[in-house]
Amino acid sequence: MNGPVNDRAAYRHWRDVPTRWKDNDVYGHVNNVVHYSLMDTVINTWLIEEAGLDIHEGPAIGLCVESRCSYRASVSFPQVISVGLRIGHLGRSSVRYELALFAGDTLVAEGDFTHVFVDRHTRRPVEIGPPLRPAMERLLLPSPPA
């Protein structure tokens, strides 16, 4: 993560996601696989709704090549998770999304996903162009001072 995890202002996009009954595991808390699903859903919803990604017929698709999640606190149904999204790195064909999951004021988890954008048919990396790049630049964290 490039910036402070607990600083809500460091995240440029927020989405509230309610937990579901089926998200609880036998121990009575939201299972770790749900955290990854929430992050993936928030990223892809943002890509479709805000960045103009055409998941059905667009020339490029984003493939997740790396993901990470650090768990900080337990959460259980029926809580609402607020997911913050920012971009920590934007390359020519790849992007690293950084996310923080909060239940109220409690940081539940933080993590990141790296997408490489590839040609839909050849699966070879392609440059991230409009409309994705300008939208991603709006979520990009400023570079740290040298």
WOBEL-V772827 format. One record per helix or strand of 2 or more residues. SS is the DSSP state (hx for helix, st for strand). FROM is the first residue (numbers start at 1). TO is the last residue. If there is no record, write none. Layout:
ss = [SS,SS]
from = [FROM,FROM]
to = [TO,TO]
This chain:
ss = [hx,st,hx,hx,st,st,st,st,hx]
from = [8,13,21,32,60,80,94,106,132]
to = [10,18,23,49,71,90,103,119,139]
